[in-house]
Structures are given as C-alpha cells and as structure tokens.
Amino acid sequence: MRSFLTLAFATALLGLTVQVSAAEPEALLVIKDHRFQPAELKVPANQRIKLVVHNQDSTPEEFESHTLNREKVVPGGAKATIYVGPLKPGRYEFYGEYNEKTAQGVLVAE
C-alpha cells in the first residue's frame, strides 16, 4: 500500500510540474541604443507572461514599471527574466530608469 501511495504522489507531482512549466507565454523585449524594441509589445491578457529583456547595449539599464509593479536592472550585454500578470486587458507603461528620455515603452494586454 505504501509503495502505491508513493507512486501515486510521484505521478501527481510530475503532472503538476509539466503543467506549470508549459503554461506561460514568453515575450522578448530588446534594449538597443537606450531604447526598448519594440516600443509597444502585445501580450495575451489574463495570462502570466515570461518577459525576457535582452540588453544589447554595453551599459546597464533598469526596466521599471509602476503599473506592472516591477523593476529590474539588466546589465549591459545580459538578459533578465521578469514575470508579470495575469494582466487585465489594457496598456501598461514601462521605462528605462537610466535613460528615461529615450527608453520608453508599453505592454499591451489584449
């Protein structure tokens, strides 16, 4: 009986792991020349999003968004992963704190 329960638990845990890892859509945001590309990034609404920010500049930049309640420094030449959502349909502004005049963007959940 004990081995049956162990097998049942392991099977349930494996199924849960597969569901969690396959559930999140991924979106790519690039920082180049102190600008976000694309400046408007569309993502699915009502889902958790894995946002990968690739800083192609040689200097660091900080991804900052008050509407998303996120901030993360991305070193020059590096990538960072930021999870957001699930988001209601709408527009969520973000900016680069180190280059606010040029590094502006919006996440559009639809």
A tleap script that builds the chain and sets N, CA, C and O, in Angstrom:
source leaprc.protein.ff14SB
mol = sequence {
  NMET ARG SER PHE LEU THR LEU ALA PHE ALA
  THR ALA LEU LEU GLY LEU THR VAL GLN VAL
  SER ALA ALA GLU PRO GLU ALA LEU LEU VAL
  ILE LYS ASP HIE ARG PHE GLN PRO ALA GLU
  LEU LYS VAL PRO ALA ASN GLN ARG ILE LYS
  LEU VAL VAL HIE ASN GLN ASP SER THR PRO
  GLU GLU PHE GLU SER HIE THR LEU ASN ARG
  GLU LYS VAL VAL PRO GLY GLY ALA LYS ALA
  THR ILE TYR VAL GLY PRO LEU LYS PRO GLY
  ARG TYR GLU PHE TYR GLY GLU TYR ASN GLU
  LYS THR ALA GLN GLY VAL LEU VAL ALA CGLU
}
set mol.1.N position { 0.826 -1.201 0.000 }
set mol.1.CA position { 0.000 0.000 0.000 }
set mol.1.C position { 0.865 1.258 0.000 }
set mol.1.O position { 0.573 2.231 -0.695 }
set mol.2.N position { 1.935 1.217 0.794 }
set mol.2.CA position { 2.793 2.395 0.885 }
set mol.2.C position { 3.449 2.703 -0.461 }
set mol.2.O position { 3.529 3.869 -0.848 }
set mol.3.N position { 3.918 1.684 -1.178 }
set mol.3.CA position { 4.547 1.919 -2.483 }
set mol.3.C position { 3.539 2.450 -3.486 }
set mol.3.O position { 3.897 3.245 -4.355 }
set mol.4.N position { 2.287 2.027 -3.384 }
set mol.4.CA position { 1.240 2.545 -4.268 }
set mol.4.C position { 1.023 4.037 -4.030 }
set mol.4.O position { 0.902 4.804 -4.986 }
set mol.5.N position { 0.973 4.455 -2.770 }
set mol.5.CA position { 0.795 5.874 -2.451 }
set mol.5.C position { 1.993 6.699 -2.909 }
set mol.5.O position { 1.826 7.813 -3.404 }
set mol.6.N position { 3.187 6.164 -2.750 }
set mol.6.CA position { 4.385 6.864 -3.207 }
set mol.6.C position { 4.344 7.047 -4.718 }
set mol.6.O position { 4.649 8.130 -5.217 }
set mol.7.N position { 3.969 5.995 -5.456 }
set mol.7.CA position { 3.865 6.066 -6.906 }
set mol.7.C position { 2.791 7.061 -7.329 }
set mol.7.O position { 2.997 7.832 -8.266 }
set mol.8.N position { 1.650 7.052 -6.651 }
set mol.8.CA position { 0.568 7.982 -6.971 }
set mol.8.C position { 1.009 9.427 -6.720 }
set mol.8.O position { 0.725 10.307 -7.532 }
set mol.9.N position { 1.686 9.671 -5.629 }
set mol.9.CA position { 2.178 11.012 -5.306 }
set mol.9.C position { 3.195 11.475 -6.345 }
set mol.9.O position { 3.122 12.610 -6.817 }
set mol.10.N position { 4.139 10.614 -6.702 }
set mol.10.CA position { 5.165 10.963 -7.693 }
set mol.10.C position { 4.535 11.261 -9.042 }
set mol.10.O position { 4.949 12.204 -9.717 }
set mol.11.N position { 3.546 10.483 -9.450 }
set mol.11.CA position { 2.866 10.712 -10.717 }
set mol.11.C position { 2.127 12.049 -10.695 }
set mol.11.O position { 2.179 12.796 -11.672 }
set mol.12.N position { 1.452 12.355 -9.611 }
set mol.12.CA position { 0.742 13.629 -9.491 }
set mol.12.C position { 1.710 14.796 -9.510 }
set mol.12.O position { 1.440 15.811 -10.150 }
set mol.13.N position { 2.816 14.671 -8.829 }
set mol.13.CA position { 3.822 15.730 -8.792 }
set mol.13.C position { 4.424 15.958 -10.170 }
set mol.13.O position { 4.630 17.105 -10.566 }
set mol.14.N position { 4.709 14.901 -10.903 }
set mol.14.CA position { 5.244 15.024 -12.260 }
set mol.14.C position { 4.258 15.743 -13.159 }
set mol.14.O position { 4.651 16.619 -13.930 }
set mol.15.N position { 2.987 15.389 -13.074 }
set mol.15.CA position { 1.960 16.056 -13.877 }
set mol.15.C position { 1.858 17.526 -13.545 }
set mol.15.O position { 1.677 18.348 -14.443 }
set mol.16.N position { 1.968 17.879 -12.278 }
set mol.16.CA position { 1.914 19.275 -11.848 }
set mol.16.C position { 3.105 20.048 -12.389 }
set mol.16.O position { 2.950 21.186 -12.832 }
set mol.17.N position { 4.282 19.457 -12.361 }
set mol.17.CA position { 5.486 20.116 -12.867 }
set mol.17.C position { 5.362 20.418 -14.356 }
set mol.17.O position { 5.734 21.505 -14.797 }
set mol.18.N position { 4.852 19.487 -15.123 }
set mol.18.CA position { 4.697 19.692 -16.559 }
set mol.18.C position { 3.711 20.810 -16.832 }
set mol.18.O position { 3.953 21.633 -17.715 }
set mol.19.N position { 2.600 20.865 -16.098 }
set mol.19.CA position { 1.614 21.906 -16.303 }
set mol.19.C position { 2.182 23.286 -16.004 }
set mol.19.O position { 1.932 24.218 -16.768 }
set mol.20.N position { 2.924 23.450 -14.940 }
set mol.20.CA position { 3.459 24.744 -14.541 }
set mol.20.C position { 4.469 25.254 -15.566 }
set mol.20.O position { 4.424 26.427 -15.934 }
set mol.21.N position { 5.370 24.408 -16.029 }
set mol.21.CA position { 6.427 24.864 -16.917 }
set mol.21.C position { 5.935 25.189 -18.316 }
set mol.21.O position { 6.582 25.971 -19.013 }
set mol.22.N position { 4.822 24.626 -18.756 }
set mol.22.CA position { 4.355 24.834 -20.115 }
set mol.22.C position { 3.296 25.928 -20.204 }
set mol.22.O position { 2.810 26.203 -21.301 }
set mol.23.N position { 2.923 26.554 -19.111 }
set mol.23.CA position { 1.759 27.428 -19.089 }
set mol.23.C position { 2.019 28.876 -19.503 }
set mol.23.O position { 1.088 29.542 -19.954 }
set mol.24.N position { 3.233 29.387 -19.371 }
set mol.24.CA position { 3.449 30.814 -19.556 }
set mol.24.C position { 3.944 31.180 -20.950 }
set mol.24.O position { 4.958 30.654 -21.409 }
set mol.25.N position { 3.226 32.088 -21.632 }
set mol.25.CA position { 3.742 32.609 -22.897 }
set mol.25.C position { 4.983 33.456 -22.627 }
set mol.25.O position { 5.130 34.035 -21.550 }
set mol.26.N position { 5.868 33.520 -23.611 }
set mol.26.CA position { 7.111 34.276 -23.473 }
set mol.26.C position { 7.115 35.428 -24.477 }
set mol.26.O position { 6.722 35.262 -25.632 }
set mol.27.N position { 7.563 36.593 -24.021 }
set mol.27.CA position { 7.671 37.773 -24.878 }
set mol.27.C position { 9.094 38.314 -24.767 }
set mol.27.O position { 9.678 38.313 -23.684 }
set mol.28.N position { 9.650 38.772 -25.879 }
set mol.28.CA position { 11.016 39.292 -25.909 }
set mol.28.C position { 11.004 40.798 -26.078 }
set mol.28.O position { 10.322 41.338 -26.949 }
set mol.29.N position { 11.770 41.465 -25.233 }
set mol.29.CA position { 11.944 42.912 -25.290 }
set mol.29.C position { 13.439 43.179 -25.362 }
set mol.29.O position { 14.199 42.669 -24.540 }
set mol.30.N position { 13.870 43.976 -26.341 }
set mol.30.CA position { 15.291 44.267 -26.547 }
set mol.30.C position { 15.568 45.717 -26.164 }
set mol.30.O position { 14.771 46.610 -26.452 }
set mol.31.N position { 16.701 45.936 -25.514 }
set mol.31.CA position { 17.188 47.294 -25.259 }
set mol.31.C position { 18.377 47.503 -26.190 }
set mol.31.O position { 19.371 46.781 -26.112 }
set mol.32.N position { 18.268 48.492 -27.069 }
set mol.32.CA position { 19.343 48.793 -28.009 }
set mol.32.C position { 19.348 50.300 -28.245 }
set mol.32.O position { 18.301 50.906 -28.476 }
set mol.33.N position { 20.536 50.898 -28.185 }
set mol.33.CA position { 20.685 52.350 -28.334 }
set mol.33.C position { 19.823 53.099 -27.317 }
set mol.33.O position { 19.257 54.150 -27.620 }
set mol.34.N position { 19.731 52.544 -26.106 }
set mol.34.CA position { 18.973 53.136 -24.994 }
set mol.34.C position { 17.494 53.294 -25.315 }
set mol.34.O position { 16.846 54.233 -24.851 }
set mol.35.N position { 16.959 52.363 -26.117 }
set mol.35.CA position { 15.537 52.333 -26.464 }
set mol.35.C position { 15.025 50.904 -26.344 }
set mol.35.O position { 15.764 49.944 -26.565 }
set mol.36.N position { 13.750 50.777 -25.991 }
set mol.36.CA position { 13.119 49.463 -25.971 }
set mol.36.C position { 12.598 49.142 -27.365 }
set mol.36.O position { 12.011 49.992 -28.035 }
set mol.37.N position { 12.821 47.901 -27.789 }
set mol.37.CA position { 12.336 47.458 -29.090 }
set mol.37.C position { 11.620 46.133 -28.913 }
set mol.37.O position { 12.243 45.193 -28.419 }
set mol.38.N position { 10.382 45.994 -29.274 }
set mol.38.CA position { 9.521 47.051 -29.797 }
set mol.38.C position { 9.071 47.991 -28.678 }
set mol.38.O position { 9.039 47.613 -27.506 }
set mol.39.N position { 8.730 49.199 -29.054 }
set mol.39.CA position { 8.270 50.176 -28.061 }
set mol.39.C position { 6.861 49.826 -27.577 }
set mol.39.O position { 6.458 50.226 -26.485 }
set mol.40.N position { 6.116 49.080 -28.394 }
set mol.40.CA position { 4.799 48.595 -27.997 }
set mol.40.C position { 4.795 47.083 -28.183 }
set mol.40.O position { 4.913 46.584 -29.302 }
set mol.41.N position { 4.661 46.369 -27.090 }
set mol.41.CA position { 4.737 44.907 -27.101 }
set mol.41.C position { 3.376 44.340 -26.713 }
set mol.41.O position { 2.877 44.596 -25.617 }
set mol.42.N position { 2.775 43.563 -27.626 }
set mol.42.CA position { 1.459 42.972 -27.372 }
set mol.42.C position { 1.620 41.591 -26.747 }
set mol.42.O position { 2.423 40.775 -27.199 }
set mol.43.N position { 0.830 41.350 -25.691 }
set mol.43.CA position { 0.855 40.080 -24.972 }
set mol.43.C position { -0.588 39.643 -24.720 }
set mol.43.O position { -1.495 40.475 -24.725 }
set mol.44.N position { -0.808 38.343 -24.501 }
set mol.44.CA position { -2.172 37.895 -24.212 }
set mol.44.C position { -2.636 38.348 -22.830 }
set mol.44.O position { -1.884 38.302 -21.856 }
set mol.45.N position { -3.881 38.784 -22.772 }
set mol.45.CA position { -4.478 39.193 -21.491 }
set mol.45.C position { -4.833 37.958 -20.669 }
set mol.45.O position { -4.991 36.861 -21.203 }
set mol.46.N position { -4.954 38.159 -19.380 }
set mol.46.CA position { -5.411 37.140 -18.428 }
set mol.46.C position { -4.496 35.921 -18.347 }
set mol.46.O position { -4.944 34.824 -18.014 }
set mol.47.N position { -3.223 36.116 -18.651 }
set mol.47.CA position { -2.234 35.043 -18.531 }
set mol.47.C position { -0.968 35.611 -17.910 }
set mol.47.O position { -0.639 36.782 -18.102 }
set mol.48.N position { -0.271 34.777 -17.171 }
set mol.48.CA position { 1.037 35.163 -16.647 }
set mol.48.C position { 2.018 35.144 -17.815 }
set mol.48.O position { 1.986 34.226 -18.635 }
set mol.49.N position { 2.885 36.144 -17.897 }
set mol.49.CA position { 3.811 36.299 -19.015 }
set mol.49.C position { 5.250 36.221 -18.512 }
set mol.49.O position { 5.593 36.798 -17.481 }
set mol.50.N position { 6.079 35.504 -19.252 }
set mol.50.CA position { 7.522 35.483 -19.010 }
set mol.50.C position { 8.116 36.507 -19.971 }
set mol.50.O position { 8.197 36.264 -21.174 }
set mol.51.N position { 8.528 37.645 -19.439 }
set mol.51.CA position { 9.104 38.721 -20.236 }
set mol.51.C position { 10.624 38.609 -20.168 }
set mol.51.O position { 11.213 38.742 -19.095 }
set mol.52.N position { 11.250 38.368 -21.307 }
set mol.52.CA position { 12.708 38.272 -21.380 }
set mol.52.C position { 13.217 39.600 -21.929 }
set mol.52.O position { 12.873 39.990 -23.045 }
set mol.53.N position { 14.036 40.289 -21.144 }
set mol.53.CA position { 14.594 41.583 -21.534 }
set mol.53.C position { 16.062 41.376 -21.865 }
set mol.53.O position { 16.854 40.991 -21.005 }
set mol.54.N position { 16.424 41.635 -23.127 }
set mol.54.CA position { 17.804 41.463 -23.594 }
set mol.54.C position { 18.425 42.842 -23.814 }
set mol.54.O position { 18.039 43.570 -24.729 }
set mol.55.N position { 19.377 43.184 -22.977 }
set mol.55.CA position { 20.061 44.476 -23.087 }
set mol.55.C position { 21.250 44.314 -24.026 }
set mol.55.O position { 22.265 43.730 -23.646 }
set mol.56.N position { 21.134 44.820 -25.235 }
set mol.56.CA position { 22.207 44.733 -26.220 }
set mol.56.C position { 23.178 45.906 -26.127 }
set mol.56.O position { 24.182 45.932 -26.839 }
set mol.57.N position { 22.895 46.874 -25.261 }
set mol.57.CA position { 23.826 47.982 -25.035 }
set mol.57.C position { 24.953 47.505 -24.120 }
set mol.57.O position { 24.848 46.468 -23.465 }
set mol.58.N position { 26.028 48.285 -24.091 }
set mol.58.CA position { 27.171 47.924 -23.232 }
set mol.58.C position { 27.005 48.431 -21.803 }
set mol.58.O position { 27.774 48.060 -20.916 }
set mol.59.N position { 26.007 49.274 -21.582 }
set mol.59.CA position { 25.768 49.845 -20.253 }
set mol.59.C position { 24.497 49.246 -19.650 }
set mol.59.O position { 23.619 48.803 -20.390 }
set mol.60.N position { 24.384 49.224 -18.323 }
set mol.60.CA position { 23.173 48.671 -17.711 }
set mol.60.C position { 21.967 49.569 -17.942 }
set mol.60.O position { 22.096 50.762 -18.216 }
set mol.61.N position { 20.798 48.966 -17.825 }
set mol.61.CA position { 19.534 49.707 -17.877 }
set mol.61.C position { 18.599 49.080 -16.858 }
set mol.61.O position { 18.660 47.878 -16.602 }
set mol.62.N position { 17.738 49.898 -16.281 }
set mol.62.CA position { 16.767 49.374 -15.322 }
set mol.62.C position { 15.385 49.394 -15.949 }
set mol.62.O position { 14.866 50.455 -16.293 }
set mol.63.N position { 14.790 48.213 -16.097 }
set mol.63.CA position { 13.400 48.100 -16.526 }
set mol.63.C position { 12.551 48.504 -15.332 }
set mol.63.O position { 12.677 47.920 -14.255 }
set mol.64.N position { 11.693 49.491 -15.511 }
set mol.64.CA position { 10.866 49.976 -14.402 }
set mol.64.C position { 9.446 50.201 -14.890 }
set mol.64.O position { 9.233 50.763 -15.965 }
set mol.65.N position { 8.477 49.763 -14.100 }
set mol.65.CA position { 7.070 49.982 -14.414 }
set mol.65.C position { 6.275 50.070 -13.123 }
set mol.65.O position { 6.246 49.136 -12.322 }
set mol.66.N position { 5.633 51.211 -12.943 }
set mol.66.CA position { 4.772 51.377 -11.774 }
set mol.66.C position { 3.461 50.613 -11.974 }
set mol.66.O position { 2.921 50.050 -11.023 }
set mol.67.N position { 2.948 50.593 -13.212 }
set mol.67.CA position { 1.683 49.914 -13.471 }
set mol.67.C position { 1.823 48.396 -13.390 }
set mol.67.O position { 0.852 47.707 -13.077 }
set mol.68.N position { 3.013 47.864 -13.666 }
set mol.68.CA position { 3.265 46.427 -13.545 }
set mol.68.C position { 3.860 46.064 -12.186 }
set mol.68.O position { 3.969 44.886 -11.843 }
set mol.69.N position { 4.243 47.081 -11.416 }
set mol.69.CA position { 4.875 46.897 -10.107 }
set mol.69.C position { 6.149 46.049 -10.219 }
set mol.69.O position { 6.349 45.099 -9.462 }
set mol.70.N position { 7.007 46.417 -11.187 }
set mol.70.CA position { 8.249 45.673 -11.419 }
set mol.70.C position { 9.399 46.643 -11.668 }
set mol.70.O position { 9.215 47.711 -12.251 }
set mol.71.N position { 10.587 46.250 -11.216 }
set mol.71.CA position { 11.819 46.944 -11.572 }
set mol.71.C position { 12.949 45.936 -11.510 }
set mol.71.O position { 13.015 45.102 -10.607 }
set mol.72.N position { 13.842 46.032 -12.497 }
set mol.72.CA position { 14.948 45.081 -12.554 }
set mol.72.C position { 16.079 45.698 -13.364 }
set mol.72.O position { 15.870 46.186 -14.475 }
set mol.73.N position { 17.274 45.672 -12.797 }
set mol.73.CA position { 18.462 46.147 -13.514 }
set mol.73.C position { 18.934 45.022 -14.428 }
set mol.73.O position { 19.075 43.873 -14.010 }
set mol.74.N position { 19.177 45.389 -15.696 }
set mol.74.CA position { 19.675 44.432 -16.681 }
set mol.74.C position { 21.072 44.902 -17.093 }
set mol.74.O position { 21.201 45.922 -17.770 }
set mol.75.N position { 22.113 44.178 -16.697 }
set mol.75.CA position { 23.477 44.597 -17.061 }
set mol.75.C position { 23.666 44.649 -18.576 }
set mol.75.O position { 22.943 43.988 -19.322 }
set mol.76.N position { 24.637 45.435 -19.022 }
set mol.76.CA position { 24.952 45.509 -20.440 }
set mol.76.C position { 25.314 44.145 -20.988 }
set mol.76.O position { 26.082 43.406 -20.372 }
set mol.77.N position { 24.755 43.802 -22.163 }
set mol.77.CA position { 25.039 42.535 -22.807 }
set mol.77.C position { 24.377 41.332 -22.157 }
set mol.77.O position { 24.698 40.196 -22.504 }
set mol.78.N position { 23.466 41.550 -21.228 }
set mol.78.CA position { 22.844 40.440 -20.485 }
set mol.78.C position { 21.350 40.366 -20.751 }
set mol.78.O position { 20.758 41.260 -21.356 }
set mol.79.N position { 20.759 39.273 -20.281 }
set mol.79.CA position { 19.315 39.073 -20.348 }
set mol.79.C position { 18.768 38.939 -18.934 }
set mol.79.O position { 19.455 38.472 -18.025 }
set mol.80.N position { 17.528 39.354 -18.768 }
set mol.80.CA position { 16.842 39.196 -17.492 }
set mol.80.C position { 15.432 38.693 -17.760 }
set mol.80.O position { 14.834 39.017 -18.786 }
set mol.81.N position { 14.911 37.909 -16.845 }
set mol.81.CA position { 13.543 37.407 -16.954 }
set mol.81.C position { 12.688 38.075 -15.897 }
set mol.81.O position { 13.048 38.122 -14.720 }
set mol.82.N position { 11.547 38.593 -16.337 }
set mol.82.CA position { 10.611 39.273 -15.447 }
set mol.82.C position { 9.238 38.650 -15.676 }
set mol.82.O position { 8.743 38.633 -16.803 }
set mol.83.N position { 8.626 38.142 -14.621 }
set mol.83.CA position { 7.286 37.573 -14.739 }
set mol.83.C position { 6.260 38.636 -14.385 }
set mol.83.O position { 6.399 39.331 -13.379 }
set mol.84.N position { 5.224 38.762 -15.215 }
set mol.84.CA position { 4.150 39.726 -14.966 }
set mol.84.C position { 2.805 39.042 -15.191 }
set mol.84.O position { 2.698 38.061 -15.927 }
set mol.85.N position { 1.789 39.587 -14.540 }
set mol.85.CA position { 0.437 39.118 -14.782 }
set mol.85.C position { -0.003 38.047 -13.820 }
set mol.85.O position { 0.685 37.707 -12.857 }
set mol.86.N position { -1.185 37.526 -14.119 }
set mol.86.CA position { -2.020 37.760 -15.286 }
set mol.86.C position { -2.487 39.214 -15.341 }
set mol.86.O position { -2.796 39.829 -14.321 }
set mol.87.N position { -2.528 39.742 -16.565 }
set mol.87.CA position { -2.874 41.152 -16.785 }
set mol.87.C position { -4.276 41.277 -17.361 }
set mol.87.O position { -4.659 40.527 -18.259 }
set mol.88.N position { -5.024 42.217 -16.844 }
set mol.88.CA position { -6.321 42.550 -17.438 }
set mol.88.C position { -6.039 43.252 -18.761 }
set mol.88.O position { -4.971 43.843 -18.917 }
set mol.89.N position { -6.967 43.205 -19.718 }
set mol.89.CA position { -6.747 43.946 -20.965 }
set mol.89.C position { -6.467 45.418 -20.665 }
set mol.89.O position { -7.152 46.042 -19.855 }
set mol.90.N position { -5.456 45.954 -21.330 }
set mol.90.CA position { -5.096 47.353 -21.115 }
set mol.90.C position { -3.665 47.635 -21.506 }
set mol.90.O position { -2.973 46.788 -22.071 }
set mol.91.N position { -3.233 48.854 -21.191 }
set mol.91.CA position { -1.888 49.320 -21.524 }
set mol.91.C position { -1.097 49.523 -20.234 }
set mol.91.O position { -1.584 50.134 -19.284 }
set mol.92.N position { 0.123 49.005 -20.214 }
set mol.92.CA position { 0.979 49.058 -19.035 }
set mol.92.C position { 2.317 49.677 -19.441 }
set mol.92.O position { 3.121 49.048 -20.129 }
set mol.93.N position { 2.542 50.911 -19.008 }
set mol.93.CA position { 3.759 51.635 -19.398 }
set mol.93.C position { 4.969 51.152 -18.616 }
set mol.93.O position { 4.862 50.731 -17.465 }
set mol.94.N position { 6.143 51.226 -19.282 }
set mol.94.CA position { 7.413 50.928 -18.634 }
set mol.94.C position { 8.461 51.874 -19.213 }
set mol.94.O position { 8.248 52.495 -20.254 }
set mol.95.N position { 9.588 51.971 -18.524 }
set mol.95.CA position { 10.663 52.847 -18.987 }
set mol.95.C position { 11.991 52.355 -18.444 }
set mol.95.O position { 12.047 51.524 -17.538 }
set mol.96.N position { 13.056 52.889 -19.019 }
set mol.96.CA position { 14.396 52.615 -18.524 }
set mol.96.C position { 14.799 53.746 -17.596 }
set mol.96.O position { 14.922 54.892 -18.027 }
set mol.97.N position { 15.001 53.438 -16.354 }
set mol.97.CA position { 15.262 54.497 -15.380 }
set mol.97.C position { 16.560 55.243 -15.666 }
set mol.97.O position { 16.660 56.427 -15.341 }
set mol.98.N position { 17.556 54.594 -16.261 }
set mol.98.CA position { 18.835 55.257 -16.523 }
set mol.98.C position { 18.801 56.126 -17.774 }
set mol.98.O position { 19.664 56.986 -17.949 }
set mol.99.N position { 17.816 55.915 -18.648 }
set mol.99.CA position { 17.675 56.687 -19.899 }
set mol.99.C position { 16.203 56.984 -20.148 }
set mol.99.O position { 15.654 56.602 -21.182 }
set mol.100.N position { 15.565 57.664 -19.204 }
set mol.100.CA position { 14.120 57.893 -19.265 }
set mol.100.C position { 13.650 58.626 -20.510 }
set mol.100.O position { 12.537 58.384 -20.978 }
set mol.101.N position { 14.468 59.513 -21.058 }
set mol.101.CA position { 14.039 60.296 -22.226 }
set mol.101.C position { 13.887 59.438 -23.473 }
set mol.101.O position { 13.046 59.731 -24.323 }
set mol.102.N position { 14.686 58.385 -23.597 }
set mol.102.CA position { 14.632 57.566 -24.811 }
set mol.102.C position { 14.061 56.166 -24.578 }
set mol.102.O position { 13.434 55.609 -25.479 }
set mol.103.N position { 14.258 55.601 -23.424 }
set mol.103.CA position { 13.840 54.225 -23.148 }
set mol.103.C position { 12.410 54.235 -22.588 }
set mol.103.O position { 12.201 54.238 -21.374 }
set mol.104.N position { 11.452 54.238 -23.487 }
set mol.104.CA position { 10.034 54.258 -23.128 }
set mol.104.C position { 9.316 53.134 -23.864 }
set mol.104.O position { 9.675 52.802 -24.993 }
set mol.105.N position { 8.306 52.550 -23.232 }
set mol.105.CA position { 7.552 51.521 -23.913 }
set mol.105.C position { 6.240 51.226 -23.207 }
set mol.105.O position { 5.942 51.763 -22.141 }
set mol.106.N position { 5.469 50.355 -23.838 }
set mol.106.CA position { 4.177 49.956 -23.282 }
set mol.106.C position { 3.913 48.495 -23.608 }
set mol.106.O position { 4.164 48.034 -24.722 }
set mol.107.N position { 3.405 47.780 -22.618 }
set mol.107.CA position { 2.948 46.407 -22.782 }
set mol.107.C position { 1.439 46.501 -22.993 }
set mol.107.O position { 0.736 47.094 -22.174 }
set mol.108.N position { 0.938 45.924 -24.077 }
set mol.108.CA position { -0.497 45.967 -24.373 }
set mol.108.C position { -1.052 44.564 -24.208 }
set mol.108.O position { -0.715 43.660 -24.973 }
set mol.109.N position { -1.899 44.384 -23.213 }
set mol.109.CA position { -2.532 43.078 -22.975 }
set mol.109.C position { -3.880 43.082 -23.683 }
set mol.109.O position { -4.739 43.926 -23.426 }
set mol.110.N position { -4.041 42.115 -24.580 }
set mol.110.CA position { -5.326 42.025 -25.306 }
set mol.110.C position { -5.773 40.591 -25.454 }
set mol.110.O position { -6.826 40.329 -26.035 }
savepdb mol mol.pdb
quit
